[in-house]
């Protein structure tokens, strides 16, 4: 499989790919995020953790354009982003999986992952309906790419199976495949291990590491399993009640007293 992000120039490994600067988000009188700043560096696995209600998913929604913060800004690939929609963020190289699996349950594994290639298709609706000539050649190329993803994720046996018939762990793997089909520079994973047993978590952890190591894809993930976070992450940012309380390496964060208090429920 070609590396997601192949051919893009200008950002070297270790450079800041995305910066969150003083972002605040509120829904009426409820503050979901308050003055949060952190960055995500090219090629790293960046974890965002915190207790339930800390604002983690809201932060991912800000990054991929689903929410628009009242204050602060997002800088991606060195350019400050204006208000944008998720499809614009996707076209710029940001892909996303969701806390609750968001797949087309009646469609096969292959067709669900093919849906991730939509932004890469250049032929118009008319040609795609005809499925002839240039449109057919384009579809064959995209299908070949998707087959490579299926091989990478070791889901050849379910390529024609409707995803609604698959166990939850395999559905999460198909959703990862659909995100990879977009060839993202930044991959956002919202609780990729949620609802999985130990074997499924081990498989998903392996695939996340391989996506990062082999293809250089930058990854930001939300995860409640602290063992997974400590094993996978290069750096961790911790949120509590919408505020950042810690930021650093897994070792630094795990030793931070404010993080220990937040996870042990020590009263403030």
DRENPATI-959303 format. One record per residue: x, y, z of N, C-alpha, C in turn; residue in three letters. Coordinates in steps of 0.1 Angstrom, whole numbers, plus 2048, in hexadecimal, padded with zeros to 3 digits. Example, Ala and Ser with C-alpha at 12.3 -4.5 7.8 and 13.67 -1.06 7.14 Angstrom:
BEGIN
8847C784E87B7D384E8847DF84EALA8807EA8478897F584788180084FSER
# end
This chain:
BEGIN
8087F480080080080080980C800UNK8058167F880D8227F880B829805UNK81583080A81483781780A842817UNK8018438207F884E82180085B822UNK7FE864819805871819811871810UNK81386680881E8657FF81E8717F5UNK8298777F282A8827E88288907EEUNK8248917FB82289E8018308A3805UNK8328B080383F8B680683D8C1811UNK8488C58178488D181F8488CF82DUNK8448C48328438C184184C8B5844UNK8568B684C85F8AB84F85A8A585CUNK85E89885E85B89186A860899876UNK85789B88085B8A388C8568B188CUNK8538B788084E8C487F83F8C4884UNK83A8D088882C8D188C8238D0880UNK81B8C68808118C48758048CC878UNK8008CB8857F48D28897F68D8897UNK7F18E58987F28EC8A57E48F08A9UNK7E18EE8B67D58F38BC7D98FE8C5UNK7D490A8C27D89168CA7CD91D8D1UNK7CD91C8DE7C39238E67B49208E3UNK7B19148DF7A49118DB79A9108E6UNK78E9168E57839158EE7779128E6UNK76E9098EC7629058E57579048F0UNK74C90A8ED7419098F77349078F0UNK72A9008F671D8FE8F17139048FBUNK70F9108F770791890071091C90CUNK70B91991871391C92471D910928UNK71D9069207258FA9247338FB91CUNK73E8FC92474B8FD91E7518EF91CUNK7538EB90F7588DE90C7678DE90CUNK76D8EA90777C8EB90677F8F990AUNK7898FB91278D90891779B90B915UNK79F91490C7AD91990A7B790D909UNK7B59049007BE8F88FF7C78FB8F3UNK7D48F88F67DF8F98EC7E78EC8ECUNK7EA8E78E17F48DC8DF7F78DB8D1UNK8018D38CD8048D08BF8068C18BDUNK8058BE8B08078B08AB8128B18A1UNK81D8A98A38288A989A82889F890UNK82E8A288482E89987983388B87DUNK82C88087A83187387D82F86D88AUNK82A8758948288708A181A86A8A4UNK8198628AF80C85E8B48098668C0UNK7FF86E8BF7FC8788CA7EF8748D0UNK7EF8718DD7E386D8E47DD8798EBUNK7CF8798EB7C78828F27BF87A8FCUNK7C287D9097BB8749137B487D91EUNK7AC8779267A687E931799877935UNK79387A94078787394577C87693CUNK77186F93D765872935760880937UNK75D88692C75889492D76489E92DUNK77089A92A77B8A392A77C8AC91EUNK7758A99137758B190777E8AB8FCUNK78189E8FD78A8978F47848968E6UNK7788918E57718908D876E89D8D2UNK76A8A78DB7688B48D67748BA8D0UNK7808B78D578C8BC8CF78E8B68C1UNK78C8A98C078D8A38B37838A98A9UNK7778AC8AE76D8B28A57728C08A1UNK7798C78A977E8D48A57898D289BUNK7928C889D79D8C68947988C3886UNK78E8BB8857898B787777E8BF872UNK77B8CA8797728D48737638D2876UNK7608C887E7528C688174C8D188BUNK7558D58947528E089D75B8EC89AUNK7568F889C75E90489A75F90B8A8UNK76C90D8AC76E9128BA76A9218BAUNK7669268C67639348C777093C8C9UNK77B9368CE78893D8CF7939348CBUNK79E93A8C77AA9328C47AA92E8B5UNK7B49278B17B59238A37BC9168A2UNK7BA9108967C19038927CA906886UNK7D79038887E090487D7E48F7878UNK7E28F486B7E58E78657EF8E9859UNK7FA8E285A8058E38508098F284EUNK80A8F985980F906859805911855UNK7F990E8527EF91884E7E4918858UNK7E092485D7D59258667C892385FUNK7C09198647B491585E7A991F861UNK7A192285779592A85978A91F85CUNK77E92485E77291B860771911854UNK77090485776F8FB84D7668EF851UNK7628E884775A8DC8497628D0849UNK75D8C584E7658B884F76A8B4841UNK7628B68367668B18297728B9824UNK7738C682877E8CE82478B8C982CUNK7898C68397948C08417998B383BUNK78F8AB83679389E83079A8A0823UNK7968AA81B79D8AC80F7AB8B1811UNK7AE8B781D7BB8BD8207C48B2827UNK7BF8A682A7C789C82F7C489883DUNK7B889A8437B58968507AA88C84FUNK7AC87F8547A287585479F871862UNK79386B86478D86987178685C873UNK78885687E77F84B88277785088EUNK76C84889276384E89C7628448A8UNK75D84A8B375C8438C07528388BEUNK74783B8B773D8318B373F82E8A4UNK7408218A074381E893739824889UNK73F82B87F73683287573982C867UNK733820865735819858727818851UNK72781484471B81183D71980283FUNK7107FF84870E7F184D70A7E7842UNK7027EC8386FE7E382E7087E1823UNK7137E882371D7E78187287DE81DUNK72F7D981373A7D08167467D781CUNK7507D082275C7D68267637DD81BUNK7647D780F76B7DD8047647EA800UNK7577EB7FF74F7F77FB751802806UNK7517FE81375380881D76080F81CUNK76B80781A77880D81877981580CUNK7728108017728187F476C8267F6UNK76282780075C83480376783E807UNK77283980D77C842811784848806UNK7838427FA78A8477EE7828527E6UNK7768557EB76D85E7E477486C7E0UNK77B8717EA78287E7E878E87D7DEUNK7928717DB79D86F7D279986D7C4UNK78C86B7C27868697B57848767ADUNK7898767A178988279977E88278EUNK77987778A76F87678076187B786UNK75A88177E74D88778274287C784UNK73788178972C87878D727870780UNK72687777572287176872A865765UNK73886676574185C76174085076CUNK73E85477873D849783731841781UNK72684777D71984077B71B83676FUNK72283B76472483275972D82775CUNK73782976574181F76874881A75BUNK74C82375375282074675E829743UNK76782373B77282B73777B831742UNK77D83E74278584474C78084275AUNK77384275C76E83F76A77183176EUNK77082776577381976978281876CUNK78B81E76479981D76779C823774UNK79682F77779883578479482C790UNK78882678E78381D79978C81179BUNK79180C79079A8007927A780479AUNK7AC8107977B881579F7B48167AEUNK7A981C7B07A581E7BE7A28117C5UNK79C8087BE7997FB7C47A67F37C7UNK7B07F57BF7BD7EF7C17C37F47CEUNK7C28017D07C78077DC7C08027E9UNK7B28007E87AA7FB7F37AE7ED7F6UNK7B07E57EC7B47D77EE7C17D67F6UNK7CA7E07F37D77E07FA7D57E3809UNK7CB7EC80C7C77EF81A7C17E3821UNK7B97DC8197B37CF81F7BD7C5822UNK7C87C481A7D37BB81D7DA7BF829UNK7DD7CC82A7E57D28357DE7CF842UNK7D07D18427C97CF84F7C47C1851UNK7C97B88487C67A984A7B77A684BUNK7AF7AC8427A17AA84279C7A5834UNK7A579D82D7A179782079578F821UNK79478782C78977D82D77B78482EUNK77A79183176D79883376B7A3829UNK7737A381E7737AE8157657AF80EUNK75D7A480D7507A58067457A4811UNK7487A381D73E7A28287387AF82BUNK72A7B082C7247BD8317297C083FUNK72D7CC8427347CF84F72A7CE85AUNK71D7CF8587147CD8637147BF868UNK7197B586171A7A88667277A586DUNK7307AE86E73D7AC87373D7AF882UNK7467A888A7477AB89874D7B989AUNK74B7BF8A574F7CD8A775D7D08A5UNK7667C78A97757CA8A77787CB899UNK7727C28907757C388276F7CF87BUNK7637D488175D7E087C7677EC87EUNK76D7EC88A7777F788D7837F6883UNK7877EA87F7927E987678E7EE868UNK7827EB86477D7F085777C7FF857UNK778805862777813863785819862UNK78F81386879D8178677A1817858UNK79D80C8517A080A84379A81583BUNK78E81983D78882483678F831838UNK79483484479B8408477A984083FUNK7AF83483F7BC8338387BA834829UNK7AF8318247AC8328167AD841811UNK7AB84A81B7AC8588177BA85D816UNK7C48558197D28588197D5865822UNK7D186482F7D28708377E087483BUNK7E388083D7EF8858447ED884853UNK7E18878587DD8868667D187D868UNK7D38738707C98698727C486B880UNK7B786E8827B187088F7A9863893UNK7AC85D89E7A68518A279F8538B0UNK7928528B078A8558BC7868488C2UNK78E8448CD78C8388D478C82C8CBUNK7978298C479881E8BB7978108C2UNK79A8108CF7998038D678C8018DEUNK78380A8DD7778098E576F7FD8E2UNK76B7F58EC7637E98EA76A7DD8E6UNK7777DE8E577F7D28E07847C98EBUNK7867BC8E878C7B48F279B7B58F1UNK7A37AE8F97B17AF8F97B87AC8ECUNK7B37A18E57B979D8D97B77A88CEUNK7AB7AD8CE7A77B88C47AF7C48C6UNK7B17C88D37B97D48D67C87D28D2UNK7CD7C68D47DB7C38CF7DC7C58C0UNK7D27C08B97D27C18AA7D27D08A6UNK7C87D78AC7C77E58A87D37ED8ACUNK7D97EA8B77E57F18BB7F07EF8B1UNK7F17E28AC7FC7DF8A27F97E6895UNK7ED7E78917EA7EE8847ED7FD886UNK7EA8038917ED8118937FC814893UNK80380B89981280D89981780B88BUNK8128028848177FF87681380B86DUNK80881086E80481C86680D828869UNK81182A87681A834879828831875UNK82D82587783B82287583E820866UNK83581985F838816851835821847UNK82A82884B825832841827840846UNK82C84285282E850857822858859UNK81685285A80A85985D80A85F86BUNK80786B86C8058728797F886E87FUNK7F886A88C7EC8658927E986C89FUNK7DC8708A17D78758AE7CC86C8B2UNK7CD8678BE7C385E8C37BE8618D1UNK7B185E8D37AB85F8E07A98508E4UNK7AD84D8F17AD8408F67AC840905UNK7A383790A7A28369197AB82B91FUNK7AF8229177B881791C7C681D91DUNK7CA81F92A7D682692D7E281D929UNK7E18109297EB8079257EE809916UNK7E480B90E7E580D9007EB81B8FDUNK7E78259047EC8329037FB833906UNK7FF82C91080D82D91481682590AUNK81081A9058188128FB8198188EDUNK80F81F8E980E8248DB8148338D9UNK81283B8E38138498E182184E8E2UNK8248588DA8318608DC82F86B8E6UNK8238728E582087C8EF81187C8F2UNK80E8818FE8008809037FC88E908UNK7F08939047EA89F90A7DE89A912UNK7DD8A091E7D289C9277C88A7929UNK7BB8A49277B18AE92A7A98AA936UNK7A48B493D79A8B29487918BD948UNK7848BB9477798C594777C8CF93CUNK7828CB9317848D49267918DC926UNK7998DA9317A58E19327B18D8931UNK7BC8DC92C7C88D492C7CF8D4939UNK7D28C893E7D88C894C7E68C294BUNK7EA8BC93F7F78B693E7FA8B492FUNK8078B392C80B8B191E81A8AD91FUNK81D8A191982B89C91982C88E914UNK83788891783987A91383087191CUNK82D86591982585C92182B85B92FUNK83885A93183E85993E83B866946UNK83D87194083B87E94782C88094BUNK82387C94281587E945811875950UNK81586895081185E95A816862968UNK82086A96882686E97582087B97AUNK81888297281388F97580888D980UNK80989598B7FF8939967F1898991UNK7F08A29897E38A69857DC89C97CUNK7E48949757DE88996D7DA87E976UNK7E287A9807DF8709897D2874991UNK7D18809957C588599C7B8884993UNK7BA8889867AE88797D7A987997BUNK7B287097A7AE8629777AA85B984UNK7AF85F98F7AB85899C79E85F9A2UNK79A86A99C78E8719A07918799ADUNK79D87E9B07A08859BC7988939BBUNK7908969C57888A39C57918AF9C4UNK78C8B99BD7948C69BB78E8D09C4UNK
# end
